[in-house]
Amino acid sequence: MSLYPSLEDMQVDKMLQSQNRVVAAAAAAQQQQQQQLYHPSAPTSKVPPAYSLYPSFETIEGAGASAPEKASVHNALAPTAMYPDLYEYMGLELSKAMIEANLPQFLHAQQSPNAQALAIPQVSTVATVSNANMVAPVTGGFVGLQRGQVTNGIRELILCKGADKKVGLRAHAVNKGVFVCVVVKDSPAAMAGLRFGDQILQINGTLVAGFSDDDVHKLLKKSDKNNISIVVRDRPFERAITLHKDSSGGFGFQFNNGKITAIVKDSSAARNGLLIDQQLLEVNGQNVIGLKDKEITKIISASERTITLTIVPFIIYEVMMKKLPMSWLRGKMDHSVPDF
């Protein structure tokens, strides 16, 4: 079963696959008709219509038309597109430049002789997100989707201590687990790729389940200067949602102090299941915790067509950020754009 980054991708994928099936059926029908035209002595067989919108070949055969007449009728049988143009699909801003950047094989197929004659995009199937049956989605190779991906997988990081003899993170205990709540900018923790919400499972071989905040910080303080092994699970409380900008330039949600407060009806946010009372943590993989709403809006607006939001239920965010002043977060938190 194919997995899609957004509902828009699934809809476009289904549309293109349906068009491909129509193209294949029309090409097969035309090829069979050509064989009958150039080999009149061959036995006549019924040709199924490519689609119900097109006239049947049986009607032409029954009329007793001559070969030249059949050829002229054949030229008039090129089917028209069944679906709206991708440039105006689901209210999305799908300009030709955007499609060329993300779906080069789509435009290549449109420029092929068969696709031009049939006026239907003939898109080849490509593997996307390990799904071989998926036609390339609108999102394509969107970098923000890769940076904002939440895997929930386990990884090991090797850290050292900086000049201040610290690794640059603060942890908080939640439900007998230990979670990263602050990653200091330009710190060893930031350079190693730790992110807000990562669950710390083990430090230098010591399991930290049930540890308090102070226990974890003391363990890090006692660690050697180099080769500090930290095993983490990738952000188990968080999830990522990919949204597409509509023709009016919006993604369909409102927020206050980083908290989602409203979802616009029939918007990309509504179609893709964004909920209220969720806290914005990242935009295209970039941490926005501690930033003002105007700064977050600027980052969102800089996205030309697609954004991937990393969110967490506000009730969990509130627990994790307990006793941490927002002014301190603005000056300490790593807000750099991550590598991927």
N, C-alpha and C positions, 0 to 999 in steps of 0.2 A: 504494500500500500504506500502511495506517495505521500511525502510530508512536504507541506508548503509553508513558506515563511509568513504568508498573509492570505486572507480570503481573496484579495484581488488577484494574487498569483494563481490560486486554484481556479478562479473563474476564467482568467485569460488562458490558462493552460487547457481547460476543457474546451473553450471556444476554438483555439488553434487546432487541437486534436480533431474536433468535429469537422473543421474546414479541411483538414488533411484527408479525412475519410471521404468527404465529398469530392475532393480533387482526384483521389485514387479511383473512385467509382466512375466519375465522369471520363477520366482518361481511358479506363478499361472499356467503357461503352463506346467511345469514339474510335478506339483501336479496332473493336469488333465491327463497327459500322464500315470503317475503311476497308477491312478485309472483304466485306460483302460487296462494296462498291467496285473494287478492283478484281473480284473473282465472282462475277454474276452467276457462273455455273455451279458455284458451291451451294450446298443446301442452306436454306434460310433458317435461322434460329432466332428465337425471340430474345430480344435484348432488354434486360430490366432497366427501367429509368434510373438515372443517377440520383434523382431526388424528385419528389412529387411536384415541385415547381416547374420542372422541365417537361416539354411534350414528349410523348413516348415514341420510340422508333417504330413500334408496331403500326401506328397510325400512318406513318410515312410509307411503310412497305405496303399496307393495304390499299393505299391510294393509287398504286400502280405508276408511281413517278419514274421518269427516266433517270439514267445515271447522272447527266448534268444537273437535272432538277434536284436530285438527291444531294449532290455535292453542294449546291447553293443553299439548300435547307440545312445541310450539315454545318456550314459556316455560320448559320444563324443560331445554332444550338449551344453556343458557348454560355455556360451558366453564369449568373451574376452572384455576387457575394451574399451569403445567407445572413451574416452578422454585421453589426455596425463597425465602422472603421475603428481600428485600435486607437487612433488619435483622439477619439471622443468616446472612450469606453468608461462606463461607471463614474462619469464625472471627473475622471483623473486627467491630469495634465500630461498626456502622453505625446509630446512633441516628437517630430521626426529625429531631432538631434538626440533626445533622450533614448529613443528606441535604438538608434544606431549605436549609442554608447553601450547599451546593455544587451541588445539582441542583434548583433551584426548578421547572424545567419538568417534572421527574419527579413531584413532588407535585401540580402543576397538572394533569397528565395523569391521575393517580389520582383527582382530584376531579371529572373530567369525567363526564357521564352514561354514555357508552359504556364507559369504563374501569371504572366502578363496577359496571355490569351484567355485564361479562365477568370482573371480578376479576383483570384483568391490566393492569400499567402500560403505557400507550401513550405512549412517549417520542418526542418529535420529534427528528429528526436535527439536530445543530448542528455547526458547524465548531470543532474543537479542535486546537491545535497544527498548523494548516494542513492538517487532514485533514477534508474535507467529508463523508466517509462514516462518521465516528465518532460514535456516541452519546456524550453528555457522560460522561466517566469519573468514577470515585469521587473522584479527586484534584481535579477541577474547577479552579477558579482559585486553587489553593493558592499562597500568596505565597512560601513557602520553595522551591517548585519553580522559580519564576522567579528568585529570588535566587541559587540554587545552580546554575543552568544553566551548563554548560561548552560553549562553542561551537567552540573552537579557531580562531575567526576572527581576522582582523587588524584592529587599530584604532590610531588615532593619538591621543596625549594631549599636551596643552600644559601644561607645569608652570612654576612659578616657584620661587625659593628663599625659604625662610623667614627669620626673624630671625637664625637661627644660620648663615645662608648655605649651607644644605643643603636637598636636596629630600626627604630622609627615606626613603631606601631603601638596602638592601644587595643586591648581586648576587653570583652565584657561577657560575663557568664549569663546564659539564657537556657532555662530548662535542662540544667546539668551539662550543657555544652558550652564551648568557648568560641566566641566569634570576634572577628576583626571589626572594630568600629571606627578606627582612624588609621589611615596610612599617611605618614608625613611626607610632604613633597621632597623630592631629591634625596630621600633616605634609602638605605639598603633594602628596606621592605618594598618601597616603591619600585626600585630598579629590578627587584626579583619578581615583580608581578603580582604581589598580594593586592587584594581588592576588598572593599567594604563588603561585609557579609560572609567572607570566607570562614568556614568552620575549622578551627585548629584541632586536629586530632592527636597530634604527637609532636613533642619537641625533644630532639636528641634521644629518641627512643623511649621517652616517658609519655605514657598516655595521660591526657589532661582532662578526660571526662570527669565531671564533678568538681574540678578545680574552681576556685574563686578567682576574681580579677587579680587580686594581689598575689595569689599563688603562681599564676602564669607570668606576671611581671617579674617576680623574684626568680623564677626558673630561667627566664631570658637574661636577667642581670647576672646570674651565676655562670652563664654559658661562656665558653672560650670566645676569644675575639674573632676567630675565623671558623668556617665549616659548621655553622649552626644549621642543623637539619630540622625543617618544619614541614610536617605532612598536613595538608588541608583538603577539605572537600569544597568544591567550587560552589559557593553561594546557595545553600540548600533552601533558604527562605525566599529566594528571588526568582523572578521570571522575566523574560524579554518578549516584547511585542513589537512587531514591525508595522508601521502605518505608512500610507501613501497620501501625498498632498493632493487635494481636489482642485477643480478648475478655479475655485475662488481663492486658492492659496492657503487653505487651512487643513489641519489634520483632525479636527473635531473634538477637542477637549480643552478644558480650562483648569487652571491650578492656582493655588494660593499658598505661599511659603513652601513651594515644592510639592504640595499635597493635591492630588486630583480631586476637583470639586464638582465638575460637571462634564457630561458627555453629550455632544451634539447629535441629534437624531439623524439617522441615515448617513452618518459620516464614516470615514475609515476607522476611527476609534471605536464606533459602535459596531461596525461589521467585524472587527477583529477582537472584540471581547475585552476592551479596556474597561476597568471598573473605577468607581469613585473610592475615596478613602484609601488610596494607594499613594505611596511616597515615591516621587521621582528620585532615582539614585544616579542613573547614567543616561546620557543622550548620545547615541552612536558610540557607546563604550567609554565616553568621557564622564568622569565623576562630576556631579553638579551639587553634591551635598554642601551646604553652607553658602552657596551662591544666592544672590538676590534673584527674585522672579524676573526682573528686567534682564539680568545676565543670562538666565536660563532661556528666556524667550529669544534672545539674540542668537544663542547656539542653535535653537530649534529652527529659527528663520533662515539660518545659514545653510540648512539642508535644502537642496534644490528640489527634491521630489519625494524622498523616502527618509524616514527616521526609524531607528530602533530604540525603544525605551526600555530601560531596566527598572523594574518597580518592585516594591515590597509592601505588604499590608502595613498601614500606618501604625497599627497597634504594636506590631513587632518593632518597627523603626523607633517608636517612642521609647520602648524598653531598652533597645540597644544604645540609644543616644542619651540615656538618663545621666544627669549631672555633667554633661558636656556642654559648655556655653557655645552658642552659635558664633560669637565673635572669635573664639579660640579656633573653631573649625575653619572659619574663613582664612585665617592666617596660617594654619598648619596643614590642612588637608591637601592631598595631591590631586590637582585638577588637570593634569596633563593628558594629552591624547595618547592612549596606550598603543603599543605595538601589537601585532597579531600574527 
